[in-house]
Amino acid sequence: MTLVAHSDLPTFAYLREHGHELLSLDRAMHQDIRELHIGFLNMMPDAALQATERQFIRLVGSCNRIAQFFVYPFSLPSLNRSAEAREYIDRYYSQFEDLQEQGLDALIITGANVENPNLDKEPFWEPLIDVARWAENNVASTLCSCLATHALLKHSYGIDRQPLPNKRWGVYSHQVCAPDHPLNRDINTRFDVPHSRYNDISRSQLEAAGLRVLAESVQGGVHLAVSPDQVRVIYFQGHPEYDGVSLLKEYKREVLRYHSGESEIMPPFPENYFPDAARRLINASSAKSKALIDVLDNDVEEHLDNTWGDTAKAIINNWLGIVYQLTNLDRKKQFMPGVDPDDPLNLRS
């Protein structure tokens, strides 16, 4: 891991405590190795803000040692936040204006909770699109997750997501559709990805707009797609960054909503996630709220498997390798008149 702990962001301390090797800023300054500076626009709601931060920064830090990685979390002031979350962001996060001035090599944009079926009516829409427009001309590649994927596809191609009959929630088997693409290099041709969403953008919508689908699932739909130039924008519909317990925590929140009367029905199990032993534990205690919460807190996790983490790391590793190549190309363009700006990695040759 060549992730640089360049600030007092709590995620850096968390990763160290969990056995990850990080470089101090002082050590990084004394090593002769390329730096990549990555912006991380975290739009997740307060309850998931820090967990999502840890998940994505850990994925970046798991990359092979091609460079030193500096990750700069930032958020949007227009997002509805508690006073505690705003204090955290003010203390530990960067300002987008400062990152614009400093410059970035790549950008990651997370999902967000929405209250309006029309994304362009959300309070965060214009600030998000301002970031996206800036990134189009100022970073090598942007990686979008879930809601960010839907928002940027609407902005860039006029694609409207479609409501699903029921929430797509669980872990789904996916197949690689484009083994020749560098994002899919050295990954399993079949792999799992968690999904958690109420809306979908289909393969036919993506291909009609000239985008390329790289991985999809019969049950889960398209997971991974890329912009027509193959590399400048990466779109995830799933959540490869999830921890093994992320869906368990989502299930617990839905159970609490049911027992508090906020929801009228007991939530279904996330598909393909709880093994039989976990289901038996949950079913045996489901009639009593306290017993069920105790089981979810203390007894279920040991039965869960993470079947997607290694592939997620490999894809992020490949993406950062592409960013590394693109930033090298950008530096050399004046000496490389044959570089095609619409196909910078010569993927169509």
C-alpha positions as CSV (number, residue, x, y, z in Angstrom):
1,M,0.0,0.0,0.0
2,T,1.4,3.4,-0.9
3,L,-1.5,5.5,0.5
4,V,-0.2,8.7,2.0
5,A,-1.6,9.8,5.3
6,H,-1.3,13.5,4.5
7,S,-3.8,14.8,7.0
8,D,-5.4,13.8,10.3
9,L,-8.4,12.2,8.6
10,P,-9.7,9.5,10.9
11,T,-9.8,6.9,8.1
12,F,-6.0,6.9,8.0
13,A,-5.8,6.0,11.7
14,Y,-8.5,3.4,11.2
15,L,-6.6,1.7,8.4
16,R,-3.4,1.7,10.4
17,E,-5.2,0.1,13.3
18,H,-6.5,-2.6,11.0
19,G,-3.1,-3.6,9.7
20,H,-2.7,-1.4,6.6
21,E,0.6,0.2,5.9
22,L,0.4,3.9,5.2
23,L,3.2,6.4,4.4
24,S,3.5,9.5,6.5
25,L,3.7,12.7,4.6
26,D,7.3,13.1,5.7
27,R,8.3,9.7,4.4
28,A,6.4,10.3,1.2
29,M,8.3,13.5,0.6
30,H,11.6,11.6,0.7
31,Q,10.7,8.9,-1.8
32,D,11.3,9.3,-5.5
33,I,8.0,8.0,-6.8
34,R,5.2,9.4,-8.9
35,E,2.2,10.9,-7.0
36,L,-1.4,10.6,-8.0
37,H,-3.9,13.0,-6.4
38,I,-7.4,11.7,-6.2
39,G,-10.5,13.7,-5.3
40,F,-13.2,11.9,-3.4
41,L,-16.6,13.5,-3.5
42,N,-18.6,11.9,-0.7
43,M,-22.3,12.6,-1.0
44,M,-23.5,9.7,1.2
45,P,-25.9,10.5,4.0
46,D,-24.6,11.1,7.5
47,A,-25.1,7.5,8.7
48,A,-22.9,6.1,5.9
49,L,-20.5,9.1,5.4
50,Q,-17.5,7.8,7.3
51,A,-18.0,4.1,6.3
52,T,-18.1,5.0,2.6
53,E,-15.0,7.2,3.1
54,R,-13.1,4.2,4.6
55,Q,-14.3,1.8,2.0
56,F,-13.2,3.8,-1.0
57,I,-9.9,5.0,0.5
58,R,-9.1,1.4,1.5
59,L,-9.7,0.3,-2.1
60,V,-7.4,3.0,-3.4
61,G,-4.8,2.0,-0.9
62,S,-4.9,-1.6,-1.9
63,C,-3.6,-0.8,-5.3
64,N,-0.2,-2.1,-6.5
65,R,2.7,0.2,-5.8
66,I,2.6,2.2,-9.1
67,A,2.5,5.6,-7.3
68,Q,1.9,7.4,-4.0
69,F,-1.8,8.0,-3.6
70,F,-3.1,11.2,-2.0
71,V,-6.9,11.1,-1.5
72,Y,-8.8,14.3,-0.7
73,P,-12.4,13.9,0.5
74,F,-14.8,16.7,-0.1
75,S,-18.6,17.1,-0.1
76,L,-21.3,19.5,-1.3
77,P,-22.7,22.2,1.0
78,S,-26.1,21.8,-0.5
79,L,-26.5,18.3,1.0
80,N,-28.7,18.0,4.1
81,R,-26.4,17.3,7.0
82,S,-26.6,17.2,10.8
83,A,-24.5,19.6,12.8
84,E,-22.2,16.8,13.8
85,A,-21.6,15.7,10.2
86,R,-21.0,19.3,9.1
87,E,-18.5,19.7,11.9
88,Y,-16.7,16.5,10.8
89,I,-16.6,17.7,7.1
90,D,-15.4,21.1,8.1
91,R,-12.6,19.6,10.2
92,Y,-11.4,16.8,7.9
93,Y,-12.5,17.5,4.4
94,S,-11.1,19.7,1.6
95,Q,-12.9,22.5,-0.1
96,F,-13.6,21.9,-3.8
97,E,-12.3,25.4,-4.7
98,D,-8.9,24.5,-3.1
99,L,-8.8,21.2,-5.0
100,Q,-9.6,23.0,-8.3
101,E,-6.6,25.3,-7.7
102,Q,-4.3,22.5,-6.6
103,G,-5.3,20.1,-9.4
104,L,-6.3,16.5,-9.3
105,D,-5.4,13.4,-11.4
106,A,-8.7,11.5,-10.9
107,L,-12.0,11.8,-9.2
108,I,-14.3,9.4,-7.4
109,I,-18.0,10.3,-6.8
110,T,-20.2,8.4,-4.4
111,G,-23.9,7.8,-4.4
112,A,-26.4,9.8,-2.4
113,N,-29.9,9.6,-0.9
114,V,-32.5,11.3,-3.0
115,E,-36.1,12.5,-2.2
116,N,-37.2,13.5,-5.7
117,P,-37.7,11.1,-8.6
118,N,-36.3,13.8,-10.9
119,L,-32.6,14.0,-10.1
120,D,-32.2,17.4,-11.7
121,K,-34.6,18.8,-9.0
122,E,-32.4,17.7,-6.1
123,P,-30.7,20.5,-4.2
124,F,-27.3,18.9,-4.9
125,W,-27.8,18.7,-8.7
126,E,-26.2,21.9,-9.9
127,P,-23.2,21.7,-7.5
128,L,-22.7,18.1,-8.6
129,I,-22.8,19.0,-12.2
130,D,-20.4,21.9,-11.6
131,V,-17.9,19.3,-10.3
132,A,-18.6,17.0,-13.2
133,R,-18.1,19.8,-15.8
134,W,-14.8,20.7,-14.1
135,A,-13.7,17.1,-14.1
136,E,-14.4,16.7,-17.8
137,N,-11.4,18.9,-18.6
138,N,-9.2,18.7,-15.6
139,V,-8.9,15.0,-14.5
140,A,-7.7,11.9,-16.3
141,S,-10.7,9.8,-15.3
142,T,-13.8,10.0,-13.1
143,L,-15.2,6.9,-11.3
144,C,-18.9,7.1,-10.4
145,S,-20.8,5.0,-7.9
146,C,-24.6,4.1,-7.9
147,L,-26.5,7.4,-7.8
148,A,-23.6,9.4,-9.2
149,T,-23.7,7.0,-12.2
150,H,-27.4,7.8,-12.8
151,A,-26.8,11.5,-12.3
152,L,-23.9,11.8,-14.7
153,L,-25.4,9.6,-17.3
154,K,-28.5,11.9,-17.2
155,H,-26.2,15.0,-17.4
156,S,-23.9,13.7,-20.2
157,Y,-26.3,11.7,-22.3
158,G,-29.8,12.5,-21.3
159,I,-30.4,8.9,-20.0
160,D,-33.2,8.7,-17.5
161,R,-33.0,5.9,-15.0
162,Q,-36.1,3.6,-14.7
163,P,-37.9,2.7,-11.4
164,L,-37.6,-1.0,-10.6
165,P,-40.7,-3.0,-9.5
166,N,-38.9,-3.8,-6.2
167,K,-35.7,-2.7,-4.6
168,R,-32.7,-4.5,-6.2
169,W,-31.0,-5.6,-3.0
170,G,-28.4,-8.3,-2.5
171,V,-25.3,-9.9,-3.9
172,Y,-25.5,-10.9,-7.6
173,S,-23.2,-12.9,-9.9
174,H,-21.8,-10.9,-12.8
175,Q,-20.1,-11.9,-16.0
176,V,-17.4,-10.0,-17.8
177,C,-18.6,-8.8,-21.2
178,A,-15.4,-7.2,-22.5
179,P,-12.4,-9.2,-21.4
180,D,-10.1,-7.1,-23.7
181,H,-10.8,-3.9,-21.8
182,P,-8.0,-2.9,-19.3
183,L,-10.4,-2.5,-16.5
184,N,-11.1,-6.2,-16.7
185,R,-7.5,-7.3,-16.9
186,D,-6.7,-10.3,-14.7
187,I,-10.1,-10.5,-13.0
188,N,-12.3,-13.5,-12.8
189,T,-14.7,-13.8,-15.7
190,R,-17.5,-14.3,-13.2
191,F,-17.6,-12.4,-9.9
192,D,-20.1,-11.1,-7.3
193,V,-21.1,-7.5,-6.6
194,P,-23.6,-6.1,-4.0
195,H,-26.4,-3.9,-5.3
196,S,-28.8,-1.7,-3.3
197,R,-31.0,0.6,-5.4
198,Y,-34.6,1.3,-6.5
199,N,-33.8,2.4,-10.1
200,D,-31.9,1.0,-13.1
201,I,-30.2,2.0,-16.3
202,S,-30.2,-0.9,-18.8
203,R,-27.7,-2.2,-21.3
204,S,-29.9,-1.0,-24.2
205,Q,-30.0,2.6,-22.8
206,L,-26.2,2.6,-22.4
207,E,-25.4,1.2,-25.8
208,A,-27.9,3.5,-27.5
209,A,-25.9,6.4,-26.1
210,G,-22.6,4.9,-27.3
211,L,-21.3,3.6,-24.0
212,R,-19.7,0.2,-23.5
213,V,-20.9,-2.4,-21.0
214,L,-18.0,-4.2,-19.3
215,A,-19.8,-6.4,-16.7
216,E,-23.4,-7.3,-16.1
217,S,-25.7,-9.8,-14.2
218,V,-28.9,-11.6,-15.3
219,Q,-30.4,-10.7,-11.9
220,G,-28.6,-7.5,-11.0
221,G,-28.4,-5.8,-14.4
222,V,-25.4,-3.8,-15.6
223,H,-22.7,-3.2,-13.1
224,L,-19.8,-1.7,-15.0
225,A,-19.8,0.5,-18.1
226,V,-17.5,3.1,-19.6
227,S,-17.9,6.3,-21.6
228,P,-17.5,6.1,-25.4
229,D,-13.8,7.0,-25.2
230,Q,-13.4,3.9,-23.0
231,V,-11.6,5.5,-20.1
232,R,-12.6,9.0,-19.1
233,V,-15.6,8.1,-17.1
234,I,-16.2,4.8,-15.3
235,Y,-19.8,3.9,-14.2
236,F,-20.7,1.5,-11.4
237,Q,-24.3,0.7,-10.7
238,G,-23.4,-1.7,-7.9
239,H,-21.4,-1.3,-4.7
240,P,-18.1,-3.1,-5.0
241,E,-16.7,-1.0,-2.2
242,Y,-19.1,-2.5,0.4
243,D,-17.8,-4.3,3.5
244,G,-19.0,-7.8,4.2
245,V,-21.4,-6.4,6.7
246,S,-22.7,-3.4,4.7
247,L,-25.9,-5.2,3.6
248,L,-26.4,-6.6,7.1
249,K,-26.4,-3.0,8.5
250,E,-28.9,-1.9,5.8
251,Y,-31.1,-4.9,6.7
252,K,-30.9,-3.9,10.4
253,R,-31.9,-0.3,9.6
254,E,-35.0,-1.6,7.7
255,V,-35.9,-4.0,10.6
256,L,-35.7,-1.0,13.0
257,R,-38.0,1.0,10.7
258,Y,-40.5,-1.8,10.7
259,H,-40.5,-2.3,14.5
260,S,-40.8,1.5,15.1
261,G,-43.9,1.6,12.8
262,E,-42.1,3.7,10.1
263,S,-42.5,0.8,7.7
264,E,-45.5,-1.4,7.3
265,I,-43.8,-4.6,6.3
266,M,-40.9,-6.6,7.6
267,P,-38.0,-6.2,5.1
268,P,-37.2,-9.2,2.8
269,F,-33.8,-10.7,3.0
270,P,-31.2,-9.2,0.7
271,E,-30.9,-11.7,-2.2
272,N,-28.1,-14.2,-2.2
273,Y,-26.6,-12.7,0.9
274,F,-27.6,-14.5,4.1
275,P,-26.6,-18.2,4.1
276,D,-29.1,-20.7,5.6
277,A,-27.5,-20.6,9.1
278,A,-28.0,-16.8,9.2
279,R,-31.6,-17.1,7.9
280,R,-32.4,-19.7,10.6
281,L,-31.1,-17.4,13.3
282,I,-33.1,-14.4,12.0
283,N,-36.3,-16.3,11.5
284,A,-36.1,-17.9,15.0
285,S,-36.0,-14.4,16.6
286,S,-38.0,-12.3,14.2
287,A,-41.2,-12.2,16.3
288,K,-39.5,-10.1,19.1
289,S,-37.7,-6.9,18.2
290,K,-35.1,-6.9,20.9
291,A,-34.2,-10.6,20.3
292,L,-33.9,-10.0,16.6
293,I,-31.6,-6.9,17.0
294,D,-29.4,-8.9,19.4
295,V,-29.1,-11.6,16.8
296,L,-28.3,-9.1,14.0
297,D,-25.7,-7.4,16.2
298,N,-24.0,-10.4,17.7
299,D,-24.7,-13.7,15.8
300,V,-25.1,-13.2,12.1
301,E,-21.8,-11.7,11.0
302,E,-19.8,-14.9,11.5
303,H,-21.9,-16.6,8.9
304,L,-21.4,-14.0,6.1
305,D,-19.0,-14.3,3.2
306,N,-17.4,-11.4,1.3
307,T,-17.4,-12.8,-2.3
308,W,-16.6,-9.5,-4.1
309,G,-13.7,-7.8,-2.3
310,D,-10.8,-9.2,-4.3
311,T,-12.4,-8.4,-7.7
312,A,-13.3,-4.9,-6.5
313,K,-9.6,-4.3,-5.5
314,A,-8.5,-5.7,-8.9
315,I,-10.8,-3.4,-10.9
316,I,-9.8,-0.3,-8.8
317,N,-6.1,-1.3,-9.3
318,N,-6.7,-1.5,-13.0
319,W,-8.5,1.9,-13.0
320,L,-5.6,3.6,-11.2
321,G,-3.2,2.0,-13.7
322,I,-5.2,3.6,-16.4
323,V,-5.1,7.0,-14.6
324,Y,-1.3,6.6,-14.3
325,Q,-1.1,6.0,-18.1
326,L,-3.3,8.9,-18.9
327,T,-1.5,11.3,-16.7
328,N,1.8,10.2,-18.4
329,L,0.2,10.7,-21.8
330,D,-1.1,14.2,-20.8
331,R,2.5,15.1,-19.8
332,K,3.9,13.8,-23.1
333,K,1.2,15.0,-25.6
334,Q,3.5,17.7,-27.0
335,F,6.0,15.0,-28.0
336,M,3.3,12.5,-29.2
337,P,1.4,14.0,-32.0
338,G,-0.1,10.6,-32.9
339,V,-2.2,10.3,-29.7
340,D,-5.9,10.2,-30.4
341,P,-7.7,12.2,-27.7
342,D,-10.8,10.1,-28.3
343,D,-8.9,6.8,-27.8
344,P,-5.9,7.8,-25.6
345,L,-5.0,4.2,-24.7
346,N,-5.4,2.9,-28.3
347,L,-8.2,0.6,-27.3
348,R,-9.8,0.6,-30.7
349,S,-6.8,-0.4,-32.7
